[in-house]
Amino acid sequence: MIRKLSRSKTSCLLLALICSLAPFAQAGAESLVEASGWGKYFEEGQTQGTFVLYDLGRDQWKVFNKTRAETRFIPASTFKIPHALIALDTNTVKDPRQVFAWDGVTREITEWNKAQTLRTAMKYSVVPVFQGFARDIGPERMMDFLEKFQY
């Protein structure tokens, strides 16, 4: 049976997920294990990447491609997660099924050229929808939330 979580519980769970990698940056070498065997999954997908896992039972971090894990990248689409949480918490998005009208500007990505819900905006990375959220949230409130997230 699938239980529907309240908005606040969902927000807390996602915030915990986002913040869960913060201790990795401070992990001591003694608690870090290189998981080189995980590379086969990236090879199968013909892609580069990294994966970091905290093993609670062993109190250690496991990492594939440590160098890449320690390299800073722009957040790009990963920012959609905290951005969506902030939009929900500020009531910029009142309901995940709320429909946001298309602005009528034809863009190269076909999926962007129609009305969106939060779900479809996330699925298709509909930048104009998230730009609208950012305008409605405002820079001061956005920064307050990002500081709380330690983002």
DSSP file (Angstrom, degrees, kcal/mol; ACC not computed):
  #  RESIDUE AA STRUCTURE BP1 BP2  ACC     N-H-->O    O-->H-N    N-H-->O    O-->H-N    TCO  KAPPA ALPHA  PHI   PSI    X-CA   Y-CA   Z-CA
    1    1 A M              0   0    0      0, 0.0     2,-0.5     0, 0.0     0, 0.0   0.000 360.0 360.0 360.0 131.2    0.0    0.0    0.0
    2    2 A I        -     0   0    0      2,-0.0     2,-0.4     0, 0.0     0, 0.0  -0.812 360.0-154.0 -94.6 125.7    1.4    3.4   -1.0
    3    3 A R        -     0   0    0     -2,-0.5     2,-0.5     0, 0.0     0, 0.0  -0.823  14.5-127.8 -99.6 137.3    0.8    6.1    1.6
    4    4 A K        -     0   0    0     -2,-0.4     2,-0.2     1,-0.0    -2,-0.0  -0.726  24.8-143.2 -83.1 124.7    0.7    9.7    0.6
    5    5 A L        -     0   0    0     -2,-0.5    -1,-0.0     1,-0.1     2,-0.0  -0.605  19.5-109.1 -86.2 148.1    3.1   11.9    2.6
    6    6 A S     >  -     0   0    0     -2,-0.2     4,-2.6     1,-0.1     5,-0.2  -0.285  32.3-107.2 -67.1 162.4    2.2   15.3    3.7
    7    7 A R  H  > S+     0   0    0      1,-0.2     4,-2.7     2,-0.2     5,-0.2   0.899 120.4  50.4 -58.5 -42.3    4.1   18.2    2.0
    8    8 A S  H  > S+     0   0    0      2,-0.2     4,-2.3     1,-0.2    -1,-0.2   0.891 111.3  47.3 -68.4 -37.6    6.1   18.9    5.1
    9    9 A K  H  > S+     0   0    0      2,-0.2     4,-2.4     1,-0.2    -1,-0.2   0.917 113.6  48.1 -67.6 -41.6    7.2   15.2    5.5
   10   10 A T  H  X S+     0   0    0     -4,-2.6     4,-2.6     2,-0.2     5,-0.2   0.922 111.7  50.4 -62.6 -43.4    8.1   15.1    1.8
   11   11 A S  H  X S+     0   0    0     -4,-2.7     4,-2.6    -5,-0.2    -2,-0.2   0.914 110.7  49.3 -60.7 -43.4   10.0   18.3    2.1
   12   12 A C  H  X S+     0   0    0     -4,-2.3     4,-2.5     2,-0.2    -1,-0.2   0.915 111.1  49.3 -63.5 -42.8   11.9   17.0    5.2
   13   13 A L  H  X S+     0   0    0     -4,-2.4     4,-2.0     2,-0.2    -2,-0.2   0.927 113.8  45.2 -63.0 -44.9   12.8   13.7    3.4
   14   14 A L  H  X S+     0   0    0     -4,-2.6     4,-2.6     2,-0.2    -2,-0.2   0.886 112.1  52.0 -67.4 -38.1   14.1   15.5    0.3
   15   15 A L  H  X S+     0   0    0     -4,-2.6     4,-2.6    -5,-0.2    -1,-0.2   0.914 108.8  51.2 -63.5 -41.2   16.0   18.0    2.4
   16   16 A A  H  X S+     0   0    0     -4,-2.5     4,-1.0     1,-0.2    -2,-0.2   0.902 110.6  49.2 -61.4 -40.4   17.6   15.1    4.3
   17   17 A L  H  < S+     0   0    0     -4,-2.0     3,-0.5     2,-0.2     4,-0.4   0.931 111.9  47.9 -63.4 -45.9   18.6   13.5    0.9
   18   18 A I  H >< S+     0   0    0     -4,-2.6     3,-0.7     1,-0.2    -2,-0.2   0.913 116.9  42.3 -61.5 -43.2   20.1   16.8   -0.4
   19   19 A C  H >< S+     0   0    0     -4,-2.6     3,-1.6     1,-0.2    -1,-0.2   0.580  90.2  89.5 -82.0  -9.2   22.0   17.4    2.8
   20   20 A S  T 3< S+     0   0    0     -4,-1.0    -1,-0.2    -3,-0.5     4,-0.2   0.740  83.9  54.4 -64.9 -22.6   23.2   13.8    3.2
   21   21 A L  T X> S+     0   0    0     -3,-0.7     3,-1.1    -4,-0.4     4,-0.7   0.607  82.8  89.4 -86.2 -10.2   26.3   14.3    1.1
   22   22 A A  G X4 S+     0   0    0     -3,-1.6     3,-1.1     1,-0.3     4,-0.5   0.892  83.7  53.5 -55.5 -43.8   27.6   17.3    3.2
   23   23 A P  G >> S+     0   0    0      0, 0.0     3,-1.2     0, 0.0     4,-0.6   0.762  93.3  73.7 -64.9 -21.1   29.5   15.1    5.7
   24   24 A F  G X4 S+     0   0    0     -3,-1.1     3,-1.1     1,-0.3    -2,-0.2   0.886  90.3  57.7 -57.1 -37.9   31.4   13.4    2.7
   25   25 A A  G << S+     0   0    0     -3,-1.1    -1,-0.3    -4,-0.7    -3,-0.1   0.770 113.6  39.1 -64.2 -24.2   33.4   16.6    2.3
   26   26 A Q  G <4 S+     0   0    0     -3,-1.2    -1,-0.3    -4,-0.5    -2,-0.2   0.364  86.3 128.7-105.8   3.0   34.6   16.3    5.9
   27   27 A A    <<  -     0   0    0     -3,-1.1     2,-0.1    -4,-0.6     5,-0.1  -0.340  58.8-122.9 -64.7 136.5   35.0   12.5    5.9
   28   28 A G    >   -     0   0    0      1,-0.1     3,-1.6    -2,-0.1     4,-0.1  -0.423  21.2-113.7 -75.0 155.4   38.4   11.3    7.2
   29   29 A A  G >  S+     0   0    0      1,-0.3     3,-1.4     2,-0.2    -1,-0.1   0.817 114.9  63.7 -58.7 -31.0   40.5    9.1    4.9
   30   30 A E  G 3  S+     0   0    0      1,-0.3    -1,-0.3     3,-0.0    -3,-0.0   0.730 104.2  46.2 -68.3 -20.2   40.0    6.2    7.4
   31   31 A S  G <  S+     0   0    0     -3,-1.6    30,-4.0    29,-0.1     2,-0.5   0.240  95.2  92.9-104.9  14.0   36.3    6.2    6.7
   32   32 A L  E <   -a   61   0A   0     -3,-1.4     2,-0.5    28,-0.2    30,-0.2  -0.931  51.3-173.1-115.0 125.0   36.5    6.3    2.9
   33   33 A V  E     -a   62   0A   0     28,-3.1    30,-2.6    -2,-0.5     2,-0.5  -0.968  22.4-132.8-119.3 126.2   36.6    3.2    0.8
   34   34 A E  E     -a   63   0A   0     -2,-0.5     2,-0.9    28,-0.2    30,-0.2  -0.661  14.6-160.9 -76.8 122.1   37.2    3.3   -3.0
   35   35 A A    >   +     0   0    0     28,-3.2     3,-1.7    -2,-0.5     4,-0.2  -0.610  23.0 163.3-103.8  70.0   34.5    1.2   -4.7
   36   36 A S  G >   +     0   0    0     -2,-0.9     3,-1.7     1,-0.3     4,-0.2   0.761  64.9  71.3 -63.7 -25.9   36.3    0.7   -8.0
   37   37 A G  G >  S+     0   0    0      1,-0.3     3,-1.0    -3,-0.2    -1,-0.3   0.698  84.1  70.0 -64.0 -18.6   34.0   -2.3   -8.9
   38   38 A W  G X> S+     0   0    0     -3,-1.7     3,-1.4     1,-0.2     4,-0.7   0.636  75.1  85.7 -74.4 -12.2   31.1    0.1   -9.4
   39   39 A G  H <> S+     0   0    0     -3,-1.7     4,-2.3     1,-0.3     3,-0.5   0.780  73.5  71.4 -59.5 -27.9   32.8    1.5  -12.5
   40   40 A K  H <> S+     0   0    0     -3,-1.0     4,-2.6     1,-0.2    -1,-0.3   0.827  92.5  56.9 -60.9 -30.6   31.3   -1.2  -14.7
   41   41 A Y  H <> S+     0   0    0     -3,-1.4     4,-1.4     2,-0.2    -1,-0.2   0.868 108.6  45.5 -69.7 -35.1   27.8    0.4  -14.3
   42   42 A F  H  <>S+     0   0    0     -4,-0.7     5,-2.4    -3,-0.5     4,-0.2   0.879 112.4  51.7 -72.8 -37.5   29.1    3.6  -15.8
   43   43 A E  H ><5S+     0   0    0     -4,-2.3     3,-1.4     1,-0.2    -2,-0.2   0.922 107.8  52.0 -63.2 -43.8   30.9    1.7  -18.5
   44   44 A E  H 3<5S+     0   0    0     -4,-2.6    -1,-0.2     1,-0.3    -2,-0.2   0.873 112.6  45.5 -59.8 -37.0   27.7   -0.1  -19.4
   45   45 A G  T 3<5S-     0   0    0     -4,-1.4    -1,-0.3    -5,-0.2    -2,-0.2   0.431 109.1-128.4 -85.3   1.4   25.9    3.2  -19.6
   46   46 A Q  T < 5 +     0   0    0     -3,-1.4     2,-0.3    -4,-0.2    -3,-0.2   0.922  69.8 112.2  49.9  51.6   28.8    4.6  -21.7
   47   47 A T      < -     0   0    0     -5,-2.4     2,-0.3    -6,-0.1    -1,-0.2  -0.939  65.7-119.4-144.5 165.2   29.0    7.6  -19.3
   48   48 A Q        +     0   0    0     -2,-0.3     2,-0.3    -3,-0.1    -9,-0.0  -0.783  49.3 123.9-101.8 152.4   31.3    9.2  -16.8
   49   49 A G        -     0   0    0     -2,-0.3     2,-0.3     2,-0.0    19,-0.1  -0.990  43.5-119.2 179.1-174.5   30.1    9.7  -13.2
   50   50 A T        -     0   0    0     -2,-0.3     2,-0.4    18,-0.1    15,-0.2  -0.964  12.9-158.8-143.9 157.6   30.6    9.2   -9.6
   51   51 A F  E     -B   64   0A   0     13,-1.3    13,-2.5    -2,-0.3     2,-0.4  -0.984   4.4-169.6-143.7 131.9   28.6    7.5   -6.8
   52   52 A V  E     +B   63   0A   0     -2,-0.4     2,-0.4    11,-0.2    11,-0.2  -0.982   8.1 178.4-124.3 131.3   28.9    8.1   -3.1
   53   53 A L  E     -B   62   0A   0      9,-2.9     9,-3.3    -2,-0.4     2,-0.6  -0.997  21.2-145.2-134.4 133.3   27.2    5.9   -0.5
   54   54 A Y  E     -B   61   0A   0     -2,-0.4     2,-1.0     7,-0.2     7,-0.2  -0.890  13.3-151.3 -97.5 120.9   27.3    6.1    3.3
   55   55 A D  E  >> -B   60   0A   0      5,-3.2     5,-1.6    -2,-0.6     4,-1.2  -0.804   9.7-170.7 -92.7 100.8   27.2    2.7    4.8
   56   56 A L  T  45S+     0   0    0     -2,-1.0     3,-0.2     1,-0.2    -1,-0.2   0.875  82.4  56.1 -61.4 -40.4   25.5    3.2    8.2
   57   57 A G  T  45S+     0   0    0      1,-0.2    -1,-0.2    -3,-0.1    -2,-0.0   0.836 119.3  30.8 -62.9 -34.3   26.3   -0.3    9.4
   58   58 A R  T  45S-     0   0    0     -3,-0.4    -1,-0.2     2,-0.2    -2,-0.2   0.450 101.8-129.9-102.8  -3.3   30.0    0.1    8.8
   59   59 A D  T  <5 +     0   0    0     -4,-1.2     2,-0.3    -3,-0.2    -3,-0.2   0.935  67.5 117.1  51.8  51.5   30.2    3.8    9.5
   60   60 A Q  E   < - B   0  55A   0     -5,-1.6    -5,-3.2   -33,-0.0     2,-0.4  -0.991  64.0-121.8-147.3 155.1   32.1    4.4    6.3
   61   61 A W  E     -aB  32  54A   0    -30,-4.0   -28,-3.1    -2,-0.3     2,-0.4  -0.786  20.5-159.8 -93.9 136.5   31.8    6.2    3.0
   62   62 A K  E     +aB  33  53A   0     -9,-3.3    -9,-2.9    -2,-0.4     2,-0.4  -0.967  16.6 179.9-115.0 134.5   32.1    4.2   -0.2
   63   63 A V  E     -aB  34  52A   0    -30,-2.6   -28,-3.2    -2,-0.4     2,-0.5  -0.995  23.8-156.5-140.4 136.9   32.9    6.2   -3.3
   64   64 A F  E    S+ B   0  51A   0    -13,-2.5   -13,-1.3    -2,-0.4   -28,-0.1  -0.959  87.9   7.6-106.5 130.3   33.5    5.4   -7.0
   65   65 A N  S  > S-     0   0    0     -2,-0.5     4,-2.1   -15,-0.2     3,-0.3   0.988  71.6-173.5  65.0  64.1   35.6    8.0   -8.8
   66   66 A K  H  > S+     0   0    0     -3,-0.3     4,-1.8     1,-0.2     5,-0.2   0.857  79.1  58.3 -56.4 -40.9   36.7   10.0   -5.7
   67   67 A T  H  4 S+     0   0    0      1,-0.2     4,-0.4     2,-0.2    -1,-0.2   0.927 109.6  43.4 -58.8 -45.3   38.4   12.7   -7.8
   68   68 A R  H >4 S+     0   0    0     -3,-0.3     3,-1.1     1,-0.2    -1,-0.2   0.879 109.5  57.5 -68.1 -36.4   35.2   13.4   -9.7
   69   69 A A  H 3< S+     0   0    0     -4,-2.1    -1,-0.2     1,-0.3    -2,-0.2   0.826 109.0  46.4 -62.6 -30.3   33.2   13.3   -6.5
   70   70 A E  T 3< S+     0   0    0     -4,-1.8     2,-0.4    -3,-0.2    -1,-0.3   0.485  92.7  99.7 -90.3  -3.5   35.4   16.1   -5.1
   71   71 A T  S <  S-     0   0    0     -3,-1.1     2,-0.3    -4,-0.4    -3,-0.0  -0.698  73.3-128.9 -86.7 131.8   35.2   18.2   -8.2
   72   72 A R        +     0   0    0     -2,-0.4     2,-0.3     0, 0.0    -2,-0.1  -0.622  30.0 177.5 -81.1 136.3   32.7   21.1   -8.2
   73   73 A F        -     0   0    0     -2,-0.3     0, 0.0     3,-0.0     0, 0.0  -0.905  40.6 -90.4-128.4 158.6   30.2   21.4  -11.0
   74   74 A I        -     0   0    0     -2,-0.3     0, 0.0     1,-0.1     0, 0.0  -0.439  39.8-121.9 -64.1 148.5   27.4   23.8  -11.6
   75   75 A P    >   +     0   0    0      0, 0.0     3,-2.0     0, 0.0     4,-0.3   0.818  50.2 162.6 -66.7 -30.1   24.2   22.4  -10.0
   76   76 A A  G >  S-     0   0    0      1,-0.3     3,-1.7     2,-0.2     4,-0.2  -0.158  71.4  -3.6  47.1-131.7   22.3   22.5  -13.3
   77   77 A S  G >  S+     0   0    0      1,-0.3     3,-1.6     2,-0.2     4,-0.3   0.682 123.2  74.1 -68.0 -17.8   19.2   20.3  -13.1
   78   78 A T  G X  S+     0   0    0     -3,-2.0     3,-1.1     1,-0.3    -1,-0.3   0.773  85.3  68.1 -65.4 -21.4   20.0   19.0   -9.6
   79   79 A F  G <> S+     0   0    0     -3,-1.7     4,-2.4    -4,-0.3    -1,-0.3   0.685  80.0  78.7 -69.8 -16.6   18.9   22.5   -8.4
   80   80 A K  H <> S+     0   0    0     -3,-1.6     4,-2.7    -4,-0.2    -1,-0.2   0.847  87.0  59.6 -59.4 -32.5   15.3   21.6   -9.4
   81   81 A I  H <> S+     0   0    0     -3,-1.1     4,-2.1    -4,-0.3    -1,-0.2   0.985 112.5  33.1 -65.6 -59.6   15.0   19.6   -6.3
   82   82 A P  H  > S+     0   0    0      0, 0.0     4,-2.7     0, 0.0     5,-0.2   0.887 118.1  57.0 -63.9 -33.7   15.6   22.3   -3.7
   83   83 A H  H  X S+     0   0    0     -4,-2.4     4,-2.4     1,-0.2    -2,-0.2   0.926 108.2  46.2 -61.1 -44.4   14.0   24.8   -6.0
   84   84 A A  H  X S+     0   0    0     -4,-2.7     4,-2.3     2,-0.2    -1,-0.2   0.899 111.9  51.5 -64.8 -41.0   10.8   22.8   -6.1
   85   85 A L  H  X S+     0   0    0     -4,-2.1     4,-2.8    -5,-0.2    -2,-0.2   0.917 111.4  47.3 -61.7 -43.0   10.8   22.3   -2.3
   86   86 A I  H  X S+     0   0    0     -4,-2.7     4,-2.3     2,-0.2     6,-0.3   0.915 110.5  52.2 -64.8 -42.7   11.2   26.1   -1.9
   87   87 A A  H  <>S+     0   0    0     -4,-2.4     6,-2.3    -5,-0.2     5,-1.6   0.891 113.5  44.5 -60.9 -40.0    8.4   26.8   -4.3
   88   88 A L  H ><5S+     0   0    0     -4,-2.3     3,-1.2     4,-0.2    -2,-0.2   0.924 113.3  49.6 -69.1 -44.7    6.1   24.4   -2.4
   89   89 A D  H 3<5S+     0   0    0     -4,-2.8    -2,-0.2     1,-0.3    -1,-0.2   0.821 113.5  45.6 -67.1 -31.2    7.1   25.7    1.0
   90   90 A T  T 3<5S-     0   0    0     -4,-2.3    -1,-0.3    -5,-0.2    -2,-0.2   0.407 112.3-118.4 -89.9   2.1    6.5   29.3    0.0
   91   91 A N  T < 5S+     0   0    0     -3,-1.2     3,-0.2     2,-0.3    -3,-0.2   0.685  79.5 127.9  63.0  20.0    3.2   28.5   -1.7
   92   92 A T  S   <S+     0   0    0     -5,-1.6     2,-0.6    -6,-0.3    -4,-0.2   0.886  85.2  36.1 -63.6 -39.4    4.6   29.6   -5.0
   93   93 A V  S    S-     0   0    0     -6,-2.3    -2,-0.3    -9,-0.1    -1,-0.3  -0.974  78.0-174.4-110.3 115.2    3.3   26.2   -6.0
   94   94 A K  S    S+     0   0    0     -2,-0.6    -1,-0.1     1,-0.3    -2,-0.1   0.743  71.7   7.6 -83.8 -23.6    0.1   25.5   -4.1
   95   95 A D  S >  S-     0   0    0      1,-0.0     3,-2.4    -4,-0.0    -1,-0.3  -0.968  70.6-122.1-157.0 138.6   -0.3   21.9   -5.2
   96   96 A P  T 3  S+     0   0    0      0, 0.0    22,-0.9     0, 0.0    23,-0.8   0.728 115.6  53.8 -58.4 -19.4    1.9   19.6   -7.2
   97   97 A R  T 3  S+     0   0    0     20,-0.2    -4,-0.0    21,-0.1    -3,-0.0   0.437  79.3 126.8 -93.7   0.2   -0.9   19.2   -9.7
   98   98 A Q    <   -     0   0    0     -3,-2.4     2,-0.5     1,-0.1    20,-0.4  -0.311  58.6-130.3 -57.8 138.3   -1.2   23.0  -10.2
   99   99 A V        -     0   0    0     18,-0.1     2,-0.6    19,-0.1    18,-0.2  -0.806  14.2-157.1 -99.0 132.0   -1.1   24.0  -13.9
  100  100 A F  B     -C  116   0B   0     16,-3.8    16,-2.4    -2,-0.5     3,-0.1  -0.937  24.7-121.4-109.0 121.0    1.3   26.7  -15.0
  101  101 A A        -     0   0    0     -2,-0.6     2,-0.2    14,-0.2    13,-0.1  -0.247  24.4-110.4 -63.5 144.4    0.3   28.3  -18.3
  102  102 A W        -     0   0    0      1,-0.1    13,-0.1    11,-0.1    -1,-0.1  -0.541  21.0-135.0 -69.6 139.6    2.7   28.3  -21.2
  103  103 A D        -     0   0    0     -2,-0.2    -1,-0.1     2,-0.2     3,-0.1   0.469  37.1-115.9 -80.1  -0.7    4.0   31.8  -21.9
  104  104 A G  S    S+     0   0    0      1,-0.3     2,-0.6    10,-0.0    -1,-0.1   0.405  73.2 131.7  84.4  -3.4    3.5   31.4  -25.6
  105  105 A V        -     0   0    0      1,-0.0     2,-0.4     0, 0.0    -1,-0.3  -0.747  56.4-133.2 -85.3 119.7    7.1   31.6  -26.5
  106  106 A T        -     0   0    0     -2,-0.6     2,-0.3    -3,-0.1     4,-0.1  -0.595  29.0-172.3 -76.5 126.8    8.1   28.8  -28.9
  107  107 A R        -     0   0    0     -2,-0.4     6,-0.1     2,-0.2     5,-0.1  -0.768  36.2-109.4-118.9 163.7   11.3   27.1  -27.7
  108  108 A E  S    S+     0   0    0     -2,-0.3     2,-0.8     1,-0.1     3,-0.1   0.825 102.2  75.1 -62.7 -34.3   13.5   24.5  -29.3
  109  109 A I  S >  S-     0   0    0      1,-0.2     3,-1.8     2,-0.0     4,-0.4  -0.732  74.3-153.4 -85.8 111.3   12.5   21.8  -26.8
  110  110 A T  G >  S+     0   0    0     -2,-0.8     3,-1.8     1,-0.3    -1,-0.2   0.841  89.6  61.3 -54.5 -41.5    9.0   20.7  -27.8
  111  111 A E  G 3  S+     0   0    0      1,-0.3    -1,-0.3     2,-0.1     3,-0.2   0.727  97.7  60.3 -62.3 -21.1    7.9   19.6  -24.3
  112  112 A W  G <  S+     0   0    0     -3,-1.8     2,-1.2     1,-0.2    -1,-0.3   0.677  84.4  82.0 -78.2 -16.8    8.5   23.2  -23.0
  113  113 A N  S <  S+     0   0    0     -3,-1.8     2,-0.3    -4,-0.4    -1,-0.2  -0.272  87.8  52.9 -91.4  50.3    5.9   24.6  -25.4
  114  114 A K  S    S-     0   0    0     -2,-1.2   -11,-0.2    -3,-0.2   -14,-0.1  -0.968  97.9 -65.2-165.4 169.8    2.8   23.8  -23.4
  115  115 A A        -     0   0    0     -2,-0.3     2,-0.3   -13,-0.1   -14,-0.2  -0.290  55.4-156.6 -61.9 150.8    1.3   24.2  -19.9
  116  116 A Q  B     -C  100   0B   0    -16,-2.4   -16,-3.8    -4,-0.0     2,-0.2  -0.916  17.4-151.1-132.0 154.4    3.1   22.4  -17.2
  117  117 A T     >  -     0   0    0     -2,-0.3     4,-2.7   -18,-0.2     5,-0.2  -0.667  45.4 -98.6-106.0 173.7    2.6   21.0  -13.7
  118  118 A L  H  > S+     0   0    0    -22,-0.9     4,-2.2   -20,-0.4     5,-0.2   0.919 125.5  53.2 -58.5 -41.6    5.4   20.8  -11.2
  119  119 A R  H  > S+     0   0    0    -23,-0.8     4,-2.6     1,-0.2    -1,-0.2   0.933 112.7  40.9 -60.7 -48.1    5.9   17.1  -12.2
  120  120 A T  H  > S+     0   0    0      2,-0.2     4,-2.6     1,-0.2    -1,-0.2   0.863 111.8  56.5 -71.9 -33.4    6.2   17.8  -15.9
  121  121 A A  H  <>S+     0   0    0     -4,-2.7     5,-2.2     1,-0.2     4,-0.3   0.892 113.1  41.7 -62.8 -37.7    8.4   20.9  -15.3
  122  122 A M  H ><5S+     0   0    0     -4,-2.2     3,-0.9    -5,-0.2    -2,-0.2   0.925 113.4  52.5 -72.8 -44.6   10.8   18.7  -13.3
  123  123 A K  H 3<5S+     0   0    0     -4,-2.6    -2,-0.2     1,-0.3    -3,-0.2   0.898 121.7  30.4 -58.6 -42.8   10.6   15.8  -15.8
  124  124 A Y  T 3<5S-     0   0    0     -4,-2.6    -1,-0.3    -5,-0.1     3,-0.2   0.294 104.8-122.5-102.3   9.8   11.4   18.0  -18.8
  125  125 A S  T < 5 -     0   0    0     -3,-0.9     2,-1.7    -4,-0.3    -3,-0.2   0.931  33.1-165.4  49.8  53.3   13.6   20.5  -17.0
  126  126 A V    >>< -     0   0    0     -5,-2.2     4,-1.6    -6,-0.2     3,-1.0  -0.523   6.3-171.0 -77.2  89.9   11.3   23.3  -18.1
  127  127 A V  H 3> S+     0   0    0     -2,-1.7     4,-2.6     1,-0.3     5,-0.2   0.856  78.4  58.3 -52.9 -45.3   13.6   26.3  -17.3
  128  128 A P  H 3> S+     0   0    0      0, 0.0     4,-1.8     0, 0.0    -1,-0.3   0.857 105.3  51.6 -58.7 -33.1   11.0   29.0  -18.0
  129  129 A V  H <> S+     0   0    0     -3,-1.0     4,-2.1     2,-0.2    -2,-0.2   0.934 112.0  45.5 -66.5 -45.3    8.7   27.5  -15.3
  130  130 A F  H  X S+     0   0    0     -4,-1.6     4,-2.4     1,-0.2    -1,-0.2   0.835 109.3  55.8 -68.6 -31.5   11.5   27.4  -12.7
  131  131 A Q  H  X S+     0   0    0     -4,-2.6     4,-2.2    -5,-0.2    -1,-0.2   0.892 107.2  50.6 -64.1 -38.6   12.5   31.0  -13.7
  132  132 A G  H  X S+     0   0    0     -4,-1.8     4,-2.3    -5,-0.2    -2,-0.2   0.909 108.7  51.0 -63.9 -42.3    8.9   32.0  -12.9
  133  133 A F  H  X S+     0   0    0     -4,-2.1     4,-2.9     1,-0.2     5,-0.3   0.939 109.1  51.6 -58.1 -46.4    9.1   30.3   -9.6
  134  134 A A  H  X S+     0   0    0     -4,-2.4     4,-2.6     1,-0.2    -2,-0.2   0.903 109.5  49.0 -60.4 -42.9   12.4   32.2   -8.8
  135  135 A R  H  < S+     0   0    0     -4,-2.2    -1,-0.2     1,-0.2    -2,-0.2   0.922 114.3  46.0 -61.9 -43.3   10.7   35.5   -9.7
  136  136 A D  H  < S+     0   0    0     -4,-2.3    -2,-0.2     1,-0.2    -1,-0.2   0.875 114.4  47.0 -69.1 -37.5    7.8   34.7   -7.4
  137  137 A I  H  < S-     0   0    0     -4,-2.9     4,-0.4    -5,-0.2    -2,-0.2   0.916 104.5-144.5 -69.1 -43.6    9.9   33.5   -4.6
  138  138 A G     X  -     0   0    0     -4,-2.6     4,-2.2    -5,-0.3     5,-0.2   0.181  21.8 -88.1  87.9 150.3   12.2   36.5   -4.8
  139  139 A P  H  > S+     0   0    0      0, 0.0     4,-2.4     0, 0.0     5,-0.2   0.854 121.6  52.2 -63.7 -37.2   16.0   36.7   -4.2
  140  140 A E  H  > S+     0   0    0      2,-0.2     4,-2.1     1,-0.2     5,-0.1   0.951 113.5  41.8 -67.7 -48.3   15.9   37.3   -0.4
  141  141 A R  H  > S+     0   0    0     -4,-0.4     4,-2.2     2,-0.2    -1,-0.2   0.897 113.9  54.1 -64.5 -38.8   13.6   34.4    0.4
  142  142 A M  H  X S+     0   0    0     -4,-2.2     4,-2.6     1,-0.2    -2,-0.2   0.940 109.6  47.1 -59.7 -47.1   15.5   32.1   -2.0
  143  143 A M  H  X S+     0   0    0     -4,-2.4     4,-2.4     1,-0.2    -1,-0.2   0.885 108.8  55.4 -63.8 -38.4   18.8   32.9   -0.3
  144  144 A D  H  X S+     0   0    0     -4,-2.1     4,-1.9     1,-0.2    -1,-0.2   0.935 111.7  43.6 -58.5 -46.2   17.2   32.3    3.1
  145  145 A F  H  X S+     0   0    0     -4,-2.2     4,-2.3     2,-0.2    -2,-0.2   0.916 111.7  52.6 -66.4 -43.0   16.2   28.8    2.1
  146  146 A L  H  X>S+     0   0    0     -4,-2.6     5,-2.6     1,-0.2     4,-0.6   0.868 108.7  51.1 -63.6 -35.3   19.5   28.0    0.4
  147  147 A E  H ><5S+     0   0    0     -4,-2.4     3,-0.7     2,-0.2    -1,-0.2   0.908 109.1  50.7 -65.7 -41.1   21.3   29.0    3.5
  148  148 A K  H 3<5S+     0   0    0     -4,-1.9    -2,-0.2     1,-0.3    -1,-0.2   0.876 112.3  47.0 -62.7 -36.8   19.0   26.7    5.5
  149  149 A F  H 3<5S-     0   0    0     -4,-2.3    -1,-0.3    -5,-0.1    -2,-0.2   0.618 106.4-131.5 -75.7 -12.8   19.8   23.9    3.1
  150  150 A Q  T <<5       0   0    0     -3,-0.7    -3,-0.2    -4,-0.6    -2,-0.1   0.912 360.0 360.0  56.0  43.8   23.5   24.8    3.3
  151  151 A Y      <       0   0    0     -5,-2.6    -4,-0.1    -6,-0.1    -1,-0.1   0.417 360.0 360.0 -88.6 360.0   23.4   24.7   -0.5
